[in-house]
Amino acid sequence: MTSVHQVAGNDLLLLQDGAEFFPQLCDDIDAAQHSIYLETYIFAADETGRMITAALQRAAARGVVVRVLLDGFGSAELPQHWVDELRMAGIEVQWFRREVSPFTLRRSRKRRLFRLHRKLAVMDGKVAFVGGINIIDDIPEYSDFTVPRLDYAVRVQGAVTGEIHAAMLRLWGVVSWVNFRKRGKELRRLVLEKEEHAVAPEITFLLRDNLRHRRDIERAYLKAIAGAQREIIIANAYFLPGRAFRRALNRAVQRGVRVVLLLQGKVEYRLQHYATHALYDQLLVAGVEIYEYQASYMHAKVAVVDGKWATVGSSNIDPFSLLLAREANLAVWDTGFAGELRASLLVAIDNDAVRIGNEYGGTHSFFGRLVARLSYGVVRMLTGMLGYRRRGS
C-alpha cells in the first residue's frame, strides 16, 4: 500500500489496480455507519462483483443507506436476478439511461449515447474514491493475461469529499426524477442548483457533463500542458485528442518539454485502438514519445506534469469522454502525490511497454495505415453526426 499524502487539508491515497482498490473499498464500505453512494460504468457478475455486493449487503443489513447508480450500457450484462438480490437486501439501485442502443445515430436520439462513465464512491460523506476502476475482475477472463489491467484510483478524506458527495447526491436526484417521469421545474432545480467548490487550489474535483461542465476536464489538461516546463506524461487507454489538444502538446515539445504518451498496446476495442494509430505519424514527427503498454489491457486515465501536477479519473482523451459521457477526475498540485504517480508510470513504461519509433510510418503496412485512417474517419464522422464537431476539436 502506498503512503498517504496530505494536500490542502485532504488525505490522498493513490491506489493502483484492483489489488489495492477493491480491498480498500470493501474496508470503507464495512466501516460506513450512515450512507454509501456508489457510481460505476461496469458492475460485472463475477468474483469482484460478488465481493463488492457482499460488502454492500452487510452495510444495508446494519441499517446503512446504500445507493448504487449503474450505467445502462456498461452494466447491461448484469443479470436481473443480481439486481433483484441487491434490492431485496435493502439496497437502492438505479439505472442511468438503460434503454440504450450505442449504434443509434439519429440526431433526435443522440442523448442515448450520453453515458455515466465516472467511477465514484462516498461513505458517510467523509471518505471518497475517484478513479477509473470499474467493478469487474482485475484480470479479464477472456484474455490470456497474468497481470491486471493498469488502472488507478484515489481515496480521499477531507474538504473535497463533501464536493464529491454533493455531486453524487445531485445526480442521484436527477436520475430519480427522470426514472419516475417527474420532469419540469423540480428537475431543472436539481440540475442547475448552485454547486459548492473546494476553496483550495491544490486539489480540484473536475466533472464533465452536458450542462455547466462541458469542458472542465479538457481545460484542466490544456492549462497544465501550457504551463509545463520539463515533462508531461499522459497514460490514457483511448487517446484521440482534438486539434487544440494536439497543438498544445506540439507547443510543449517546441519549448523543450519532454512529452511522453503511454497508450494501449493490446487491441480491446478495435475502432478506438486503430483510430489512435492514425495520429502516430504526426505525433512522432513533432517529437512526442509514444509507448504502448503490453503486459495487459491498459485502462488508466492519468497524467503527471513536471512532477507537480497530476490527475486521476475516469475521463479518456477522446471525443466520447470529452464530448458525451459524464466523467469525474481529481486534479492535484502536490509533488509527493504527483511524484508517486510518476514513479508508477515510469515503472510501467520501463518494464511493460515498447517504444514506437520514428520509423513507424515507413514500416507500417499499407493495410494497417488504411485501417487506422478509416477508423479515425469513422470516429470523426460519429462526432460530427452527433452535432459536436466544434472549432479546434
C-alpha positions as CSV (number, residue, x, y, z in Angstrom):
1,M,0.0,0.0,0.0
2,T,1.3,3.4,-0.9
3,S,1.7,6.3,1.6
4,V,-1.0,9.0,2.4
5,H,-0.3,12.4,1.0
6,Q,-1.7,15.5,2.8
7,V,-2.8,18.1,0.3
8,A,-4.6,21.3,1.5
9,G,-6.3,19.5,4.4
10,N,-7.1,16.4,2.4
11,D,-5.6,13.0,2.8
12,L,-4.9,11.3,-0.6
13,L,-4.1,7.6,-1.1
14,L,-3.1,6.5,-4.6
15,L,-4.4,3.1,-5.4
16,Q,-3.1,1.1,-8.4
17,D,-5.1,-1.7,-9.9
18,G,-7.9,-3.7,-8.2
19,A,-5.5,-5.5,-5.9
20,E,-5.2,-2.2,-3.9
21,F,-8.5,-0.6,-4.8
22,F,-11.1,-3.4,-4.1
23,P,-9.9,-4.4,-0.6
24,Q,-9.7,-0.7,0.5
25,L,-13.2,0.0,-1.0
26,C,-14.6,-3.0,0.9
27,D,-12.9,-1.9,4.2
28,D,-14.5,1.5,3.9
29,I,-17.9,0.1,3.0
30,D,-17.7,-2.1,6.1
31,A,-16.8,1.0,8.2
32,A,-19.7,3.1,6.9
33,Q,-22.3,4.0,9.5
34,H,-24.9,6.1,7.7
35,S,-24.7,6.2,3.9
36,I,-22.9,4.7,0.9
37,Y,-23.2,6.1,-2.6
38,L,-21.6,4.1,-5.5
39,E,-21.5,5.0,-9.2
40,T,-19.9,2.8,-11.8
41,Y,-19.9,2.3,-15.5
42,I,-19.4,-1.5,-15.3
43,F,-20.7,-3.7,-12.5
44,A,-19.9,-7.2,-13.5
45,A,-21.4,-10.5,-12.3
46,D,-18.0,-12.0,-11.4
47,E,-15.9,-12.6,-8.3
48,T,-15.1,-9.0,-7.8
49,G,-18.8,-8.0,-8.3
50,R,-19.8,-10.6,-5.7
51,M,-17.2,-9.3,-3.2
52,I,-18.5,-5.7,-3.5
53,T,-22.1,-6.9,-3.5
54,A,-21.4,-8.8,-0.2
55,A,-19.9,-5.7,1.4
56,L,-22.9,-3.6,0.3
57,Q,-25.3,-6.2,1.7
58,R,-23.5,-6.2,5.0
59,A,-23.8,-2.4,5.2
60,A,-27.5,-2.5,4.3
61,A,-28.1,-5.2,7.0
62,R,-26.8,-2.9,9.7
63,G,-29.0,0.0,8.7
64,V,-26.8,2.0,6.3
65,V,-28.5,3.7,3.4
66,V,-26.9,2.2,0.3
67,R,-27.5,3.7,-3.2
68,V,-25.9,2.3,-6.3
69,L,-26.1,4.0,-9.7
70,L,-25.3,1.9,-12.8
71,D,-24.8,2.9,-16.4
72,G,-27.4,1.3,-18.6
73,F,-24.9,0.3,-21.3
74,G,-21.8,-0.5,-19.4
75,S,-23.6,-2.7,-16.8
76,A,-26.2,-4.1,-19.3
77,E,-24.9,-7.6,-18.8
78,L,-25.5,-7.6,-15.1
79,P,-28.3,-10.3,-14.6
80,Q,-31.6,-9.1,-13.4
81,H,-31.5,-11.6,-10.5
82,W,-28.3,-9.9,-9.3
83,V,-30.1,-6.5,-9.2
84,D,-33.1,-8.1,-7.5
85,E,-30.8,-9.6,-4.9
86,L,-29.4,-6.1,-4.2
87,R,-32.8,-4.6,-3.8
88,M,-34.1,-7.5,-1.6
89,A,-31.2,-6.7,0.7
90,G,-32.4,-3.1,1.0
91,I,-30.0,-1.5,-1.4
92,E,-31.4,1.1,-3.7
93,V,-30.4,0.6,-7.4
94,Q,-31.0,2.9,-10.2
95,W,-30.0,2.8,-13.9
96,F,-28.6,5.7,-15.9
97,R,-30.2,5.6,-19.4
98,R,-30.9,1.9,-19.5
99,E,-32.8,2.0,-22.9
100,V,-29.5,2.2,-24.8
101,S,-28.6,1.5,-28.4
102,P,-25.0,2.7,-28.9
103,F,-25.4,2.4,-32.6
104,T,-28.4,4.6,-32.9
105,L,-27.1,7.7,-34.6
106,R,-30.1,9.8,-35.4
107,R,-29.7,13.3,-34.0
108,S,-33.0,13.0,-32.2
109,R,-31.6,10.1,-30.3
110,K,-28.1,11.3,-29.7
111,R,-28.7,11.6,-26.0
112,R,-28.8,7.8,-25.7
113,L,-25.0,8.0,-26.2
114,F,-24.6,10.1,-23.1
115,R,-23.1,7.6,-20.7
116,L,-22.4,7.6,-17.0
117,H,-18.7,6.8,-17.2
118,R,-17.5,8.1,-13.9
119,K,-16.4,5.8,-11.1
120,L,-17.1,7.3,-7.7
121,A,-17.9,6.1,-4.2
122,V,-18.6,8.1,-1.0
123,M,-19.1,6.7,2.6
124,D,-20.8,8.8,5.2
125,G,-19.9,11.9,3.2
126,K,-16.4,11.6,4.7
127,V,-14.4,9.1,2.6
128,A,-14.5,9.2,-1.2
129,F,-13.0,7.3,-4.2
130,V,-12.3,8.9,-7.6
131,G,-10.7,6.9,-10.4
132,G,-11.1,4.8,-13.5
133,I,-11.5,1.3,-12.0
134,N,-14.8,-0.5,-12.7
135,I,-16.4,-3.2,-10.5
136,I,-15.0,-6.1,-12.6
137,D,-12.3,-8.7,-12.2
138,D,-8.9,-7.1,-12.5
139,I,-7.6,-9.7,-15.0
140,P,-10.1,-10.1,-17.9
141,E,-11.4,-13.7,-18.1
142,Y,-11.5,-13.6,-21.9
143,S,-7.7,-12.9,-22.1
144,D,-4.5,-14.8,-21.6
145,F,-3.0,-12.1,-19.3
146,T,-1.5,-13.0,-16.0
147,V,-1.2,-9.4,-14.8
148,P,-4.1,-7.0,-14.1
149,R,-5.3,-4.0,-16.1
150,L,-3.2,-1.0,-15.5
151,D,-5.5,1.5,-13.7
152,Y,-5.7,3.9,-10.8
153,A,-8.0,5.4,-8.2
154,V,-7.6,7.9,-5.4
155,R,-9.0,7.5,-1.9
156,V,-9.9,11.0,-0.4
157,Q,-10.6,12.3,3.0
158,G,-11.1,16.0,3.6
159,A,-13.0,19.0,2.3
160,V,-13.1,17.8,-1.3
161,T,-15.0,14.7,-0.2
162,G,-18.0,16.9,0.5
163,E,-17.9,18.2,-3.0
164,I,-17.8,14.7,-4.4
165,H,-20.7,13.7,-2.2
166,A,-22.8,16.7,-3.3
167,A,-22.2,15.8,-7.0
168,M,-23.4,12.3,-6.4
169,L,-26.4,13.4,-4.5
170,R,-27.4,15.8,-7.3
171,L,-27.1,13.1,-10.0
172,W,-29.0,10.6,-7.9
173,G,-31.8,13.1,-7.5
174,V,-31.9,13.9,-11.2
175,V,-32.0,10.2,-12.2
176,S,-34.7,9.5,-9.6
177,W,-36.9,12.2,-11.1
178,V,-36.3,11.1,-14.6
179,N,-36.9,7.4,-13.8
180,F,-40.2,8.3,-12.3
181,R,-41.1,10.6,-15.2
182,K,-41.2,13.7,-12.9
183,R,-39.7,16.4,-15.0
184,G,-40.1,20.2,-15.1
185,K,-39.2,22.8,-12.6
186,E,-38.0,20.4,-9.9
187,L,-35.7,18.5,-12.3
188,R,-34.3,21.9,-13.5
189,R,-33.6,22.9,-10.0
190,L,-31.8,19.7,-9.3
191,V,-29.6,20.1,-12.4
192,L,-28.9,23.8,-12.1
193,E,-28.7,24.3,-8.4
194,K,-25.6,26.2,-7.1
195,E,-22.6,24.0,-6.6
196,E,-20.0,24.3,-3.9
197,H,-16.4,24.1,-4.7
198,A,-13.3,23.4,-2.6
199,V,-11.5,26.6,-2.0
200,A,-8.0,25.1,-2.0
201,P,-6.4,25.5,-5.5
202,E,-4.1,22.5,-4.8
203,I,-6.9,20.0,-5.3
204,T,-9.8,20.2,-7.7
205,F,-12.7,17.8,-8.3
206,L,-13.4,18.0,-12.0
207,L,-16.7,17.0,-13.6
208,R,-17.7,16.7,-17.3
209,D,-21.4,16.8,-18.2
210,N,-23.5,18.4,-20.9
211,L,-24.6,21.4,-18.9
212,R,-22.3,23.5,-16.8
213,H,-19.1,21.4,-17.1
214,R,-18.8,20.5,-20.7
215,R,-15.1,21.2,-21.0
216,D,-13.8,21.4,-17.4
217,I,-11.6,18.3,-17.6
218,E,-10.2,19.2,-21.1
219,R,-9.5,22.8,-19.9
220,A,-7.6,21.5,-16.9
221,Y,-5.4,19.3,-19.1
222,L,-4.8,22.2,-21.5
223,K,-3.8,24.6,-18.7
224,A,-1.4,22.1,-17.2
225,I,0.2,21.3,-20.6
226,A,0.5,25.0,-21.4
227,G,2.4,25.6,-18.1
228,A,4.7,22.6,-18.4
229,Q,8.4,23.4,-18.3
230,R,10.1,20.0,-18.2
231,E,8.0,16.9,-18.6
232,I,4.5,15.7,-19.5
233,I,3.5,12.1,-19.0
234,I,0.0,11.0,-20.1
235,A,-1.3,7.5,-19.7
236,N,-4.6,7.0,-21.5
237,A,-6.5,3.9,-22.6
238,Y,-8.3,5.6,-25.5
239,F,-6.3,8.6,-26.8
240,L,-7.9,10.5,-29.6
241,P,-7.5,14.2,-28.9
242,G,-8.8,17.1,-31.0
243,R,-6.6,19.6,-32.8
244,A,-6.4,22.0,-29.8
245,F,-5.0,19.3,-27.6
246,R,-2.5,18.1,-30.2
247,R,-1.4,21.7,-30.8
248,A,-0.8,22.1,-27.0
249,L,1.4,19.0,-27.0
250,N,3.3,20.2,-30.0
251,R,4.0,23.6,-28.5
252,A,5.2,21.9,-25.3
253,V,7.7,19.9,-27.3
254,Q,8.8,23.0,-29.1
255,R,9.5,24.7,-25.7
256,G,11.8,21.8,-24.9
257,V,9.3,19.8,-22.8
258,R,9.6,16.1,-22.9
259,V,6.2,14.7,-23.8
260,V,5.5,11.0,-23.1
261,L,2.4,9.1,-24.0
262,L,1.7,5.6,-22.6
263,L,-1.1,4.1,-24.7
264,Q,-3.0,0.9,-25.1
265,G,-0.8,-1.7,-26.8
266,K,-3.4,-4.6,-26.8
267,V,-6.5,-4.4,-29.0
268,E,-9.5,-4.3,-26.8
269,Y,-11.9,-2.1,-28.8
270,R,-10.8,-2.1,-32.4
271,L,-12.3,1.2,-33.5
272,Q,-10.7,3.3,-30.8
273,H,-7.4,1.4,-31.0
274,Y,-6.8,1.8,-34.7
275,A,-8.2,5.4,-34.8
276,T,-5.4,6.3,-32.3
277,H,-2.8,4.9,-34.7
278,A,-3.8,7.4,-37.3
279,L,-2.3,10.1,-35.1
280,Y,1.1,8.4,-34.5
281,D,2.9,9.8,-37.5
282,Q,2.2,13.5,-36.7
283,L,2.9,13.0,-33.0
284,L,6.2,11.3,-33.7
285,V,7.3,13.9,-36.2
286,A,6.5,16.6,-33.6
287,G,8.9,14.8,-31.1
288,V,6.4,13.2,-28.8
289,E,7.5,9.9,-27.3
290,I,4.9,7.1,-27.7
291,Y,4.9,3.8,-25.7
292,E,2.4,1.0,-26.0
293,Y,1.6,-1.0,-22.8
294,Q,1.9,-4.7,-23.5
295,A,1.6,-6.6,-20.2
296,S,-2.2,-6.4,-20.2
297,Y,-5.0,-4.1,-21.1
298,M,-4.4,-0.6,-20.0
299,H,-7.4,1.2,-18.5
300,A,-5.6,4.2,-16.9
301,K,-6.7,7.8,-17.4
302,V,-4.0,9.7,-15.6
303,A,-1.3,12.3,-16.2
304,V,1.6,14.0,-14.5
305,V,3.2,17.4,-15.4
306,D,6.6,18.5,-14.2
307,G,6.3,16.1,-11.2
308,K,4.0,18.6,-9.6
309,W,0.5,18.4,-11.2
310,A,-1.4,15.1,-11.5
311,T,-4.8,14.0,-12.5
312,V,-6.5,10.6,-11.9
313,G,-10.0,9.8,-13.0
314,S,-12.4,8.3,-15.5
315,S,-12.0,10.5,-18.5
316,N,-10.2,9.3,-21.6
317,I,-8.9,11.9,-24.0
318,D,-11.2,11.1,-26.9
319,P,-14.5,12.5,-28.2
320,F,-16.7,10.1,-26.3
321,S,-15.3,11.1,-22.9
322,L,-14.7,14.7,-23.7
323,L,-17.9,15.4,-25.5
324,L,-20.5,12.8,-24.5
325,A,-20.0,11.0,-21.2
326,R,-20.4,12.0,-17.6
327,E,-16.8,11.9,-16.2
328,A,-15.0,12.7,-13.0
329,N,-11.3,13.4,-12.4
330,L,-9.3,14.7,-9.4
331,A,-6.5,17.2,-10.2
332,V,-3.8,17.6,-7.6
333,W,-0.9,20.1,-7.2
334,D,1.5,18.2,-4.9
335,T,5.0,17.0,-5.5
336,G,4.5,14.0,-3.3
337,F,1.3,12.7,-4.9
338,A,2.4,13.6,-8.4
339,G,5.8,12.0,-7.8
340,E,4.3,8.7,-6.7
341,L,2.1,8.5,-9.7
342,R,5.0,9.5,-12.0
343,A,7.2,6.7,-10.5
344,S,4.5,4.2,-11.1
345,L,4.1,5.2,-14.7
346,L,7.8,5.1,-15.3
347,V,7.9,1.5,-14.0
348,A,5.1,0.6,-16.4
349,I,7.0,2.3,-19.3
350,D,10.3,0.7,-18.5
351,N,9.1,-2.8,-17.7
352,D,5.9,-3.4,-19.6
353,A,5.8,-1.1,-22.7
354,V,7.5,-0.8,-26.0
355,R,8.5,2.4,-27.6
356,I,7.1,3.3,-31.1
357,G,10.0,4.6,-33.1
358,N,10.0,7.3,-35.8
359,E,10.2,4.6,-38.4
360,Y,6.6,3.7,-37.7
361,G,5.3,5.4,-40.8
362,G,7.8,3.8,-43.0
363,T,7.4,0.2,-41.8
364,H,3.7,0.2,-41.0
365,S,1.9,-1.8,-43.7
366,F,-0.3,0.0,-46.2
367,F,-3.3,-2.0,-45.0
368,G,-2.6,-1.1,-41.4
369,R,-2.4,2.6,-42.3
370,L,-5.6,2.3,-44.2
371,V,-7.4,0.7,-41.3
372,A,-6.1,3.4,-39.0
373,R,-7.3,6.2,-41.2
374,L,-10.7,4.6,-41.8
375,S,-11.1,4.1,-38.1
376,Y,-10.2,7.7,-37.4
377,G,-12.6,8.8,-40.1
378,V,-15.5,6.8,-38.5
379,V,-14.9,8.3,-35.1
380,R,-14.8,11.8,-36.5
381,M,-17.9,11.1,-38.5
382,L,-19.8,9.9,-35.4
383,T,-18.7,13.0,-33.6
384,G,-19.9,15.2,-36.4
385,M,-23.3,13.4,-36.8
386,L,-23.9,13.9,-33.1
387,G,-23.6,17.6,-33.6
388,Y,-20.5,18.1,-31.5
389,R,-17.9,19.0,-34.1
390,R,-16.6,22.3,-33.0
391,R,-13.7,24.6,-33.8
392,G,-10.4,23.3,-32.5
393,S,-11.7,19.8,-31.9
